[in-house]
Amino acid sequence: DMGVFQISPFDKGGKLYRPSATVAAAIGPELSPIAFAALHSWKTQKIHTASVGFARPSDLDEVIEAARLYGDEKSDELLKA
């Protein structure tokens, strides 16, 4: 099993680093659109790796947030929101 590798999901998947008001409202205040997309991909789509481009270290904050939440029971509830 080689798994699934996602290339630029937060950019090509809707420029989630600059979400529309509709997307941000649909996801809610608990997670950023990038954290939501990462959790959703890892938990429901069986993605094992996602490439993430960044210009500065803080660009990784939302992905790291999702990684920290991955094993937390709370993450399943956040994805249902």
Secondary structure in CASP SS format (residue, H / E / C, confidence):
PFRMAT SS
TARGET T0000
AUTHOR 0000-0000-0000
METHOD secondary structure of the structure
MODEL  1
D C 1.00
M C 1.00
G C 1.00
V C 1.00
F E 1.00
Q E 1.00
I E 1.00
S C 1.00
P H 1.00
F H 1.00
D H 1.00
K H 1.00
G C 1.00
G C 1.00
K C 1.00
L C 1.00
Y C 1.00
R C 1.00
P C 1.00
S C 1.00
A H 1.00
T H 1.00
V H 1.00
A H 1.00
A H 1.00
A H 1.00
I H 1.00
G C 1.00
P C 1.00
E C 1.00
L C 1.00
S C 1.00
P H 1.00
I H 1.00
A H 1.00
F H 1.00
A H 1.00
A H 1.00
L H 1.00
H H 1.00
S H 1.00
W H 1.00
K H 1.00
T H 1.00
Q C 1.00
K C 1.00
I C 1.00
H C 1.00
T E 1.00
A E 1.00
S E 1.00
V C 1.00
G C 1.00
F C 1.00
A C 1.00
R C 1.00
P H 1.00
S H 1.00
D H 1.00
L H 1.00
D H 1.00
E H 1.00
V H 1.00
I H 1.00
E H 1.00
A H 1.00
A H 1.00
R H 1.00
L H 1.00
Y C 1.00
G C 1.00
D C 1.00
E H 1.00
K H 1.00
S H 1.00
D H 1.00
E H 1.00
L H 1.00
L H 1.00
K H 1.00
A C 1.00
END
